[in-house]
Amino acid sequence: MRIIVATVSFTFSGLLLSSASLSQTTDTKDVAAKAAEADRKLDEQYQAWVKTLSPAEQAWERVLQENLGSFYLPIHKRQKVAGQSNAWDFVKDDPQLPRVLLIGDSVSRGYTQSVRRTLAGKANVHRAPANCGPVSLGQKKIDVWLGDGKWDVIHFNFGIHDRNTPVADYSKKLEQLVEQMQKTGARLVWASTTPIPDDAAKRQTAASIVERNKAAEDIMAKYGVVTDDLFSAVTPHLDTMQNLNDVHFNAAGYDFLGGKVAEAITEVLK
């Protein structure tokens, strides 16, 4: 009898485990189905919005769809469907004003709108259709980011995403990008990379940015490129302007950085 009871108990336990696993699988499928439906509805609303745009604006949205990637494109879609402005807004140029291009990562994205507000009526401020990431991505995508138009100023940065790129490799690729951008005839402005905190889990150190800024400084001196020293400008204000244990900044921080970027661009345009 004890053997029979043990067998029944084991079988019942197995049934419970199977039932729990089945429930978890069903829940996962339900979540995935709901997410897919939400994505479908968002894209439907976004495509309806795109149809209301001018041909030039629609062409810009196609560029964004091809380059923003799986993280930023859904954010862009949600913002556009909600009627919100963002860093990747279509810029209708005033032909009387100079054209400025911002190239950089999510920190650059964060200060783009501040730069636009500050330079309103003084310059047409565009940004590259991507989170520009590391120098390796720059080499692959620089032609797309530059587009077909003429630029008067290109303000650019690569650094945070290269914190683990060997310095020699970083320097070589950055120098090649400088050479390519100079061929456009635009005045170049290099933005030193803003500070990052030490974080072992993310394999990042504050010293890595100091090291890469020094390497970039040498390259910019070689090519006569103006430096917008955002690192030095914002460092005294990190406690109030940078998010805790993060490379990104709060609204006040982005306004501050945007003001510095606008100042550097204005000085070059003189």
C-alpha atoms as a printed R data frame, in Angstrom:
    type eleno elety resid chain resno      x      y       z
1   ATOM     1    CA   MET     A     1  0.000  0.000   0.000
2   ATOM     2    CA   ARG     A     2  2.799  2.424   0.786
3   ATOM     3    CA   ILE     A     3  4.257  1.871  -2.634
4   ATOM     4    CA   ILE     A     4  0.917  2.545  -4.289
5   ATOM     5    CA   VAL     A     5  0.356  5.688  -2.277
6   ATOM     6    CA   ALA     A     6  3.834  6.971  -3.160
7   ATOM     7    CA   THR     A     7  3.218  6.336  -6.839
8   ATOM     8    CA   VAL     A     8 -0.088  8.170  -6.803
9   ATOM     9    CA   SER     A     9  1.464 11.071  -4.903
10  ATOM    10    CA   PHE     A    10  4.314 11.363  -7.420
11  ATOM    11    CA   THR     A    11  1.946 11.251 -10.361
12  ATOM    12    CA   PHE     A    12 -0.303 13.916  -8.858
13  ATOM    13    CA   SER     A    13  2.697 16.128  -8.209
14  ATOM    14    CA   GLY     A    14  3.762 15.713 -11.810
15  ATOM    15    CA   LEU     A    15  0.327 16.715 -12.966
16  ATOM    16    CA   LEU     A    16  0.541 19.862 -10.860
17  ATOM    17    CA   LEU     A    17  3.913 20.734 -12.331
18  ATOM    18    CA   SER     A    18  2.658 20.162 -15.851
19  ATOM    19    CA   SER     A    19 -0.359 22.334 -15.170
20  ATOM    20    CA   ALA     A    20  1.827 25.163 -13.820
21  ATOM    21    CA   SER     A    21  4.150 24.982 -16.827
22  ATOM    22    CA   LEU     A    22  1.180 25.028 -19.190
23  ATOM    23    CA   SER     A    23 -0.227 28.077 -17.385
24  ATOM    24    CA   GLN     A    24  3.093 29.923 -17.649
25  ATOM    25    CA   THR     A    25  3.371 29.101 -21.338
26  ATOM    26    CA   THR     A    26 -0.167 30.337 -21.934
27  ATOM    27    CA   ASP     A    27  0.516 33.570 -20.020
28  ATOM    28    CA   THR     A    28  3.684 34.183 -22.047
29  ATOM    29    CA   LYS     A    29  1.808 33.661 -25.298
30  ATOM    30    CA   ASP     A    30 -0.947 36.008 -24.149
31  ATOM    31    CA   VAL     A    31  1.555 38.732 -23.282
32  ATOM    32    CA   ALA     A    32  3.313 38.301 -26.623
33  ATOM    33    CA   ALA     A    33  0.007 38.402 -28.489
34  ATOM    34    CA   LYS     A    34 -1.054 41.588 -26.706
35  ATOM    35    CA   ALA     A    35  2.304 43.217 -27.424
36  ATOM    36    CA   ALA     A    36  2.083 42.260 -31.094
37  ATOM    37    CA   GLU     A    37 -1.436 43.684 -31.307
38  ATOM    38    CA   ALA     A    38 -0.305 46.921 -29.649
39  ATOM    39    CA   ASP     A    39  2.581 47.194 -32.131
40  ATOM    40    CA   ARG     A    40  0.213 46.594 -35.030
41  ATOM    41    CA   LYS     A    41 -2.169 49.310 -33.860
42  ATOM    42    CA   LEU     A    42  0.694 51.749 -33.294
43  ATOM    43    CA   ASP     A    43  2.070 51.144 -36.759
44  ATOM    44    CA   GLU     A    44 -1.399 51.527 -38.251
45  ATOM    45    CA   GLN     A    45 -1.822 54.905 -36.542
46  ATOM    46    CA   TYR     A    46  1.689 55.970 -37.480
47  ATOM    47    CA   GLN     A    47  1.230 55.055 -41.153
48  ATOM    48    CA   ALA     A    48 -2.050 56.994 -41.199
49  ATOM    49    CA   TRP     A    49 -0.178 60.006 -39.815
50  ATOM    50    CA   VAL     A    50  2.599 59.641 -42.408
51  ATOM    51    CA   LYS     A    51  0.008 59.804 -45.199
52  ATOM    52    CA   THR     A    52 -0.931 63.324 -44.071
53  ATOM    53    CA   LEU     A    53  2.620 64.599 -44.629
54  ATOM    54    CA   SER     A    54  4.215 66.317 -47.600
55  ATOM    55    CA   PRO     A    55  6.364 64.207 -49.964
56  ATOM    56    CA   ALA     A    56  9.558 65.602 -48.399
57  ATOM    57    CA   GLU     A    57  8.353 64.769 -44.892
58  ATOM    58    CA   GLN     A    58  7.313 61.278 -45.966
59  ATOM    59    CA   ALA     A    59 10.766 60.735 -47.458
60  ATOM    60    CA   TRP     A    60 12.339 61.744 -44.126
61  ATOM    61    CA   GLU     A    61 10.102 59.304 -42.246
62  ATOM    62    CA   ARG     A    62 11.242 56.521 -44.560
63  ATOM    63    CA   VAL     A    63 14.852 57.347 -43.713
64  ATOM    64    CA   LEU     A    64 13.985 57.187 -40.023
65  ATOM    65    CA   GLN     A    65 12.196 53.869 -40.454
66  ATOM    66    CA   GLU     A    66 15.327 52.428 -42.038
67  ATOM    67    CA   ASN     A    67 17.774 53.790 -39.465
68  ATOM    68    CA   LEU     A    68 16.260 54.351 -36.015
69  ATOM    69    CA   GLY     A    69 16.272 50.672 -35.105
70  ATOM    70    CA   SER     A    70 14.052 48.538 -32.900
71  ATOM    71    CA   PHE     A    71 14.523 50.673 -29.778
72  ATOM    72    CA   TYR     A    72 14.104 54.251 -31.038
73  ATOM    73    CA   LEU     A    73 11.646 53.725 -33.894
74  ATOM    74    CA   PRO     A    74  8.731 52.646 -31.634
75  ATOM    75    CA   ILE     A    75  9.441 55.644 -29.386
76  ATOM    76    CA   HIS     A    76  9.388 57.926 -32.416
77  ATOM    77    CA   LYS     A    77  6.131 56.399 -33.647
78  ATOM    78    CA   ARG     A    78  4.415 56.837 -30.278
79  ATOM    79    CA   GLN     A    79  5.522 60.451 -30.058
80  ATOM    80    CA   LYS     A    80  4.368 61.287 -33.567
81  ATOM    81    CA   VAL     A    81  0.987 59.579 -33.082
82  ATOM    82    CA   ALA     A    82  0.583 61.614 -29.878
83  ATOM    83    CA   GLY     A    83  1.431 64.828 -31.732
84  ATOM    84    CA   GLN     A    84  4.702 65.338 -29.860
85  ATOM    85    CA   SER     A    85  7.866 66.976 -31.133
86  ATOM    86    CA   ASN     A    86 11.182 65.135 -30.855
87  ATOM    87    CA   ALA     A    87 14.821 65.282 -31.886
88  ATOM    88    CA   TRP     A    88 14.026 63.652 -35.235
89  ATOM    89    CA   ASP     A    89 11.416 66.168 -36.350
90  ATOM    90    CA   PHE     A    90 11.494 67.024 -40.048
91  ATOM    91    CA   VAL     A    91 13.290 70.339 -40.480
92  ATOM    92    CA   LYS     A    92 11.963 72.630 -43.202
93  ATOM    93    CA   ASP     A    93 14.940 74.769 -44.071
94  ATOM    94    CA   ASP     A    94 14.865 78.539 -44.220
95  ATOM    95    CA   PRO     A    95 17.083 79.071 -47.300
96  ATOM    96    CA   GLN     A    96 18.410 82.290 -45.770
97  ATOM    97    CA   LEU     A    97 19.906 80.454 -42.802
98  ATOM    98    CA   PRO     A    98 22.934 78.127 -42.500
99  ATOM    99    CA   ARG     A    99 22.406 74.385 -42.195
100 ATOM   100    CA   VAL     A   100 23.743 72.580 -39.133
101 ATOM   101    CA   LEU     A   101 23.962 68.814 -38.593
102 ATOM   102    CA   LEU     A   102 24.239 67.190 -35.151
103 ATOM   103    CA   ILE     A   103 25.824 63.726 -35.017
104 ATOM   104    CA   GLY     A   104 25.967 61.848 -31.734
105 ATOM   105    CA   ASP     A   105 24.460 59.280 -29.383
106 ATOM   106    CA   SER     A   106 21.538 59.506 -26.954
107 ATOM   107    CA   VAL     A   107 23.166 62.394 -25.068
108 ATOM   108    CA   SER     A   108 23.242 64.341 -28.331
109 ATOM   109    CA   ARG     A   109 19.642 63.337 -28.921
110 ATOM   110    CA   GLY     A   110 18.810 64.721 -25.499
111 ATOM   111    CA   TYR     A   111 20.137 68.210 -26.214
112 ATOM   112    CA   THR     A   112 19.023 68.487 -29.855
113 ATOM   113    CA   GLN     A   113 15.760 70.287 -29.164
114 ATOM   114    CA   SER     A   114 17.475 72.707 -26.788
115 ATOM   115    CA   VAL     A   115 19.925 73.587 -29.577
116 ATOM   116    CA   ARG     A   116 17.041 74.155 -31.976
117 ATOM   117    CA   ARG     A   117 15.257 76.464 -29.572
118 ATOM   118    CA   THR     A   118 18.401 78.464 -28.891
119 ATOM   119    CA   LEU     A   119 19.309 78.805 -32.586
120 ATOM   120    CA   ALA     A   120 15.762 79.442 -33.849
121 ATOM   121    CA   GLY     A   121 15.936 82.122 -36.522
122 ATOM   122    CA   LYS     A   122 19.729 81.743 -36.711
123 ATOM   123    CA   ALA     A   123 20.270 78.265 -38.164
124 ATOM   124    CA   ASN     A   124 18.447 75.220 -39.526
125 ATOM   125    CA   VAL     A   125 19.385 72.519 -37.007
126 ATOM   126    CA   HIS     A   126 19.121 68.922 -38.216
127 ATOM   127    CA   ARG     A   127 20.258 65.714 -36.558
128 ATOM   128    CA   ALA     A   128 21.433 62.411 -37.996
129 ATOM   129    CA   PRO     A   129 18.609 59.854 -38.367
130 ATOM   130    CA   ALA     A   130 19.939 57.511 -35.681
131 ATOM   131    CA   ASN     A   131 21.447 57.063 -32.269
132 ATOM   132    CA   CYS     A   132 24.888 57.306 -33.821
133 ATOM   133    CA   GLY     A   133 26.589 55.034 -31.299
134 ATOM   134    CA   PRO     A   134 30.237 53.981 -31.794
135 ATOM   135    CA   VAL     A   135 32.737 54.997 -34.463
136 ATOM   136    CA   SER     A   136 32.258 51.625 -36.163
137 ATOM   137    CA   LEU     A   137 28.622 52.506 -36.852
138 ATOM   138    CA   GLY     A   138 29.727 55.925 -38.053
139 ATOM   139    CA   GLN     A   139 31.900 54.322 -40.692
140 ATOM   140    CA   LYS     A   140 28.985 52.229 -41.926
141 ATOM   141    CA   LYS     A   141 26.361 54.969 -41.860
142 ATOM   142    CA   ILE     A   142 28.115 58.309 -42.358
143 ATOM   143    CA   ASP     A   143 26.921 58.679 -45.960
144 ATOM   144    CA   VAL     A   144 23.312 58.186 -44.835
145 ATOM   145    CA   TRP     A   145 23.728 60.673 -41.991
146 ATOM   146    CA   LEU     A   146 25.282 63.308 -44.237
147 ATOM   147    CA   GLY     A   147 22.557 62.912 -46.863
148 ATOM   148    CA   ASP     A   148 22.594 64.911 -50.091
149 ATOM   149    CA   GLY     A   149 22.391 68.467 -48.764
150 ATOM   150    CA   LYS     A   150 25.140 70.989 -48.113
151 ATOM   151    CA   TRP     A   151 26.144 71.520 -44.495
152 ATOM   152    CA   ASP     A   152 27.666 74.689 -43.108
153 ATOM   153    CA   VAL     A   153 28.493 73.164 -39.709
154 ATOM   154    CA   ILE     A   154 28.703 69.559 -38.488
155 ATOM   155    CA   HIS     A   155 28.781 69.177 -34.703
156 ATOM   156    CA   PHE     A   156 29.720 65.600 -33.829
157 ATOM   157    CA   ASN     A   157 30.701 63.181 -31.066
158 ATOM   158    CA   PHE     A   158 31.578 59.518 -30.589
159 ATOM   159    CA   GLY     A   159 32.699 58.229 -27.211
160 ATOM   160    CA   ILE     A   160 30.316 56.673 -24.710
161 ATOM   161    CA   HIS     A   161 29.613 53.715 -26.975
162 ATOM   162    CA   ASP     A   162 33.363 53.371 -27.530
163 ATOM   163    CA   ARG     A   163 34.283 53.166 -23.846
164 ATOM   164    CA   ASN     A   164 35.488 49.585 -24.409
165 ATOM   165    CA   THR     A   165 36.797 50.076 -27.936
166 ATOM   166    CA   PRO     A   166 40.611 49.857 -27.949
167 ATOM   167    CA   VAL     A   167 41.944 53.413 -28.049
168 ATOM   168    CA   ALA     A   168 44.056 52.752 -31.144
169 ATOM   169    CA   ASP     A   169 41.026 51.417 -33.021
170 ATOM   170    CA   TYR     A   170 38.845 54.290 -31.794
171 ATOM   171    CA   SER     A   171 41.430 56.857 -32.893
172 ATOM   172    CA   LYS     A   172 41.930 55.320 -36.334
173 ATOM   173    CA   LYS     A   173 38.228 55.207 -37.140
174 ATOM   174    CA   LEU     A   174 37.528 58.646 -35.670
175 ATOM   175    CA   GLU     A   175 40.314 60.143 -37.788
176 ATOM   176    CA   GLN     A   176 38.868 58.531 -40.907
177 ATOM   177    CA   LEU     A   177 35.447 60.003 -40.102
178 ATOM   178    CA   VAL     A   178 36.969 63.462 -39.637
179 ATOM   179    CA   GLU     A   179 38.618 63.198 -43.041
180 ATOM   180    CA   GLN     A   180 35.352 62.148 -44.657
181 ATOM   181    CA   MET     A   181 33.330 64.918 -43.026
182 ATOM   182    CA   GLN     A   182 35.890 67.554 -43.986
183 ATOM   183    CA   LYS     A   183 35.334 66.635 -47.636
184 ATOM   184    CA   THR     A   184 31.799 68.069 -47.341
185 ATOM   185    CA   GLY     A   185 33.254 71.567 -46.974
186 ATOM   186    CA   ALA     A   186 31.440 72.044 -43.659
187 ATOM   187    CA   ARG     A   187 33.087 73.572 -40.600
188 ATOM   188    CA   LEU     A   188 33.512 70.765 -38.074
189 ATOM   189    CA   VAL     A   189 32.972 71.043 -34.326
190 ATOM   190    CA   TRP     A   190 33.999 68.128 -32.106
191 ATOM   191    CA   ALA     A   191 32.086 67.713 -28.828
192 ATOM   192    CA   SER     A   192 34.182 66.141 -26.091
193 ATOM   193    CA   THR     A   193 32.355 63.183 -24.570
194 ATOM   194    CA   THR     A   194 30.467 63.918 -21.357
195 ATOM   195    CA   PRO     A   195 31.445 62.100 -18.132
196 ATOM   196    CA   ILE     A   196 30.174 58.646 -17.197
197 ATOM   197    CA   PRO     A   197 30.165 56.981 -13.769
198 ATOM   198    CA   ASP     A   198 32.158 53.907 -12.838
199 ATOM   199    CA   ASP     A   199 29.944 50.838 -13.190
200 ATOM   200    CA   ALA     A   200 31.520 47.394 -13.102
201 ATOM   201    CA   ALA     A   201 28.287 45.658 -14.094
202 ATOM   202    CA   LYS     A   202 28.168 47.671 -17.323
203 ATOM   203    CA   ARG     A   203 31.901 47.338 -17.892
204 ATOM   204    CA   GLN     A   204 32.432 51.079 -17.829
205 ATOM   205    CA   THR     A   205 34.842 53.403 -16.086
206 ATOM   206    CA   ALA     A   206 34.980 57.169 -15.811
207 ATOM   207    CA   ALA     A   207 38.643 57.012 -16.836
208 ATOM   208    CA   SER     A   208 37.750 55.453 -20.208
209 ATOM   209    CA   ILE     A   209 36.114 58.699 -21.312
210 ATOM   210    CA   VAL     A   210 39.031 60.842 -20.162
211 ATOM   211    CA   GLU     A   211 41.350 58.586 -22.159
212 ATOM   212    CA   ARG     A   212 39.250 58.758 -25.334
213 ATOM   213    CA   ASN     A   213 38.759 62.501 -25.035
214 ATOM   214    CA   LYS     A   214 42.543 62.873 -24.976
215 ATOM   215    CA   ALA     A   215 42.878 60.703 -28.077
216 ATOM   216    CA   ALA     A   216 40.177 62.754 -29.835
217 ATOM   217    CA   GLU     A   217 41.839 66.005 -28.751
218 ATOM   218    CA   ASP     A   218 45.037 65.001 -30.536
219 ATOM   219    CA   ILE     A   219 43.120 64.181 -33.721
220 ATOM   220    CA   MET     A   220 41.197 67.454 -33.697
221 ATOM   221    CA   ALA     A   221 44.405 69.417 -33.192
222 ATOM   222    CA   LYS     A   222 45.949 67.608 -36.168
223 ATOM   223    CA   TYR     A   223 43.040 68.524 -38.448
224 ATOM   224    CA   GLY     A   224 42.303 71.976 -37.076
225 ATOM   225    CA   VAL     A   225 38.842 71.005 -35.821
226 ATOM   226    CA   VAL     A   226 37.206 73.229 -33.202
227 ATOM   227    CA   THR     A   227 36.423 71.519 -29.875
228 ATOM   228    CA   ASP     A   228 33.232 72.114 -27.906
229 ATOM   229    CA   ASP     A   229 34.440 70.964 -24.486
230 ATOM   230    CA   LEU     A   230 31.197 69.642 -23.030
231 ATOM   231    CA   PHE     A   231 33.118 67.392 -20.630
232 ATOM   232    CA   SER     A   232 34.724 70.304 -18.803
233 ATOM   233    CA   ALA     A   233 31.614 72.467 -18.998
234 ATOM   234    CA   VAL     A   234 29.228 69.988 -17.361
235 ATOM   235    CA   THR     A   235 31.577 68.253 -14.916
236 ATOM   236    CA   PRO     A   236 31.061 70.798 -12.087
237 ATOM   237    CA   HIS     A   237 27.279 70.310 -12.383
238 ATOM   238    CA   LEU     A   238 26.981 66.509 -12.441
239 ATOM   239    CA   ASP     A   239 25.316 66.306  -9.015
240 ATOM   240    CA   THR     A   240 22.369 68.406 -10.204
241 ATOM   241    CA   MET     A   241 22.307 67.697 -13.952
242 ATOM   242    CA   GLN     A   242 23.217 64.034 -14.493
243 ATOM   243    CA   ASN     A   243 20.908 61.167 -13.590
244 ATOM   244    CA   LEU     A   244 22.133 59.078 -10.668
245 ATOM   245    CA   ASN     A   245 24.477 56.253 -11.745
246 ATOM   246    CA   ASP     A   246 23.686 57.003 -15.379
247 ATOM   247    CA   VAL     A   247 25.411 58.469 -18.424
248 ATOM   248    CA   HIS     A   248 22.308 60.510 -19.291
249 ATOM   249    CA   PHE     A   249 21.116 63.871 -18.024
250 ATOM   250    CA   ASN     A   250 17.937 65.410 -16.661
251 ATOM   251    CA   ALA     A   251 16.050 68.222 -18.399
252 ATOM   252    CA   ALA     A   252 18.203 70.921 -16.802
253 ATOM   253    CA   GLY     A   253 21.323 69.070 -17.921
254 ATOM   254    CA   TYR     A   254 20.180 68.818 -21.516
255 ATOM   255    CA   ASP     A   255 19.212 72.485 -21.572
256 ATOM   256    CA   PHE     A   256 22.659 73.352 -20.235
257 ATOM   257    CA   LEU     A   257 24.422 71.171 -22.809
258 ATOM   258    CA   GLY     A   258 22.196 72.459 -25.601
259 ATOM   259    CA   GLY     A   259 23.130 76.006 -24.676
260 ATOM   260    CA   LYS     A   260 26.835 75.160 -24.833
261 ATOM   261    CA   VAL     A   261 26.421 73.444 -28.197
262 ATOM   262    CA   ALA     A   262 24.510 76.436 -29.562
263 ATOM   263    CA   GLU     A   263 27.262 78.772 -28.335
264 ATOM   264    CA   ALA     A   264 29.945 76.711 -30.082
265 ATOM   265    CA   ILE     A   265 27.978 76.604 -33.335
266 ATOM   266    CA   THR     A   266 27.251 80.345 -33.198
267 ATOM   267    CA   GLU     A   267 30.949 81.082 -32.717
268 ATOM   268    CA   VAL     A   268 31.879 78.962 -35.746
269 ATOM   269    CA   LEU     A   269 29.178 80.597 -37.890
270 ATOM   270    CA   LYS     A   270 30.685 84.013 -37.201
